[in-house]
């Protein structure tokens, strides 16, 4: 069984990733108003204040074929998360993700 985690840069070329990306483009398309409104409503009911502009940014990223700057896509995310959870909680979660990622990468080397 191939290890798809060996090189993260290979992710976009994986057929399953392409299929998921194409499916996400359908859902987040500006033409799919129902899904977009459902996402906004769900997020806001759970205390996450996102705007339709955030969904537009995600759609443009997906539409670009993952060649646009990922940092620009997520730059507003920390502010939204900080407002909901607080900086200390976000920092703790980020450290856990980093530790898990390092452990995973050390097993694939």
C-alpha positions as CSV (number, residue, x, y, z in Angstrom):
1,X,0.0,0.0,0.0
2,X,1.6,3.3,-1.0
3,X,2.2,5.9,1.7
4,X,0.6,9.1,0.5
5,X,2.0,11.0,3.4
6,X,5.6,10.6,2.4
7,X,5.7,13.9,0.5
8,X,2.9,16.4,1.3
9,X,3.6,18.2,-2.0
10,X,2.2,15.2,-3.8
11,X,-1.2,15.6,-2.3
12,X,-2.8,17.6,-5.1
13,X,-1.8,15.0,-7.6
14,X,-3.6,12.2,-5.7
15,X,-6.8,11.2,-7.5
16,X,-8.9,11.2,-4.3
17,X,-7.7,14.7,-3.5
18,X,-8.7,15.9,-6.9
19,X,-12.1,14.4,-6.6
20,X,-12.6,16.0,-3.2
21,X,-11.5,19.3,-4.5
22,X,-13.8,19.2,-7.5
23,X,-16.7,18.2,-5.2
24,X,-15.9,21.1,-2.9
25,X,-15.9,23.5,-5.9
26,X,-19.5,22.4,-6.6
27,X,-20.6,23.0,-3.0
28,X,-18.9,26.3,-2.6
29,X,-19.7,27.7,-6.0
30,X,-21.4,31.1,-6.0
31,X,-24.2,29.4,-7.9
32,X,-24.9,27.2,-4.9
33,X,-26.7,29.7,-2.7
34,X,-28.5,27.2,-0.6
35,X,-25.2,25.5,0.6
36,X,-23.5,28.8,1.2
37,X,-26.3,30.1,3.3
38,X,-26.4,26.8,5.2
39,X,-22.7,27.1,6.0
40,X,-23.1,30.7,7.1
41,X,-26.0,29.9,9.3
42,X,-24.4,26.8,10.8
43,X,-21.1,28.7,11.6
44,X,-22.9,31.6,13.1
45,X,-25.2,29.4,15.2
46,X,-22.0,27.8,16.6
47,X,-20.4,31.2,17.4
48,X,-18.1,31.4,14.3
49,X,-18.6,34.7,12.6
50,X,-17.7,34.1,9.0
51,X,-18.8,36.1,6.0
52,X,-19.7,35.2,2.5
53,X,-16.4,36.8,1.5
54,X,-14.7,34.0,3.4
55,X,-16.5,31.4,1.3
56,X,-15.6,33.3,-1.9
57,X,-12.0,33.2,-0.9
58,X,-12.2,29.4,-0.4
59,X,-13.9,29.0,-3.7
60,X,-11.3,31.1,-5.5
61,X,-8.6,28.9,-3.9
62,X,-10.3,25.7,-5.0
63,X,-10.9,27.2,-8.5
64,X,-7.2,28.1,-8.9
65,X,-6.2,24.5,-8.8
66,X,-4.4,25.0,-5.4
67,X,-1.8,27.2,-7.0
68,X,-2.8,30.4,-5.2
69,X,-1.2,31.4,-1.9
70,X,-2.6,29.2,0.9
71,X,-1.5,31.8,3.5
72,X,-3.9,34.3,2.0
73,X,-6.7,31.8,2.2
74,X,-6.3,31.2,6.0
75,X,-5.0,34.6,7.1
76,X,-8.4,35.6,8.6
77,X,-8.9,32.3,10.3
78,X,-6.8,32.9,13.4
79,X,-8.8,36.1,14.1
80,X,-12.1,34.3,13.9
81,X,-10.8,31.5,16.1
82,X,-9.2,33.9,18.6
83,X,-12.6,35.7,19.0
84,X,-14.3,32.4,19.7
85,X,-11.8,30.4,21.7
86,X,-9.1,32.7,23.0
87,X,-5.4,32.8,22.1
88,X,-4.2,30.3,24.7
89,X,-6.6,27.6,23.6
90,X,-5.6,28.1,20.0
91,X,-1.9,27.9,20.9
92,X,-2.4,24.7,22.7
93,X,-4.3,23.1,19.8
94,X,-1.6,24.3,17.4
95,X,1.1,22.7,19.5
96,X,-0.8,19.4,19.6
97,X,-1.2,19.5,15.8
98,X,2.5,20.3,15.3
99,X,3.5,17.4,17.7
100,X,1.2,15.0,15.9
101,X,2.5,16.0,12.5
102,X,6.1,15.6,13.6
103,X,5.4,12.1,15.0
104,X,3.6,11.2,11.8
105,X,6.4,12.4,9.5
106,X,9.1,10.6,11.6
107,X,7.2,7.3,11.0
108,X,7.2,7.8,7.2
109,X,10.8,8.7,6.8
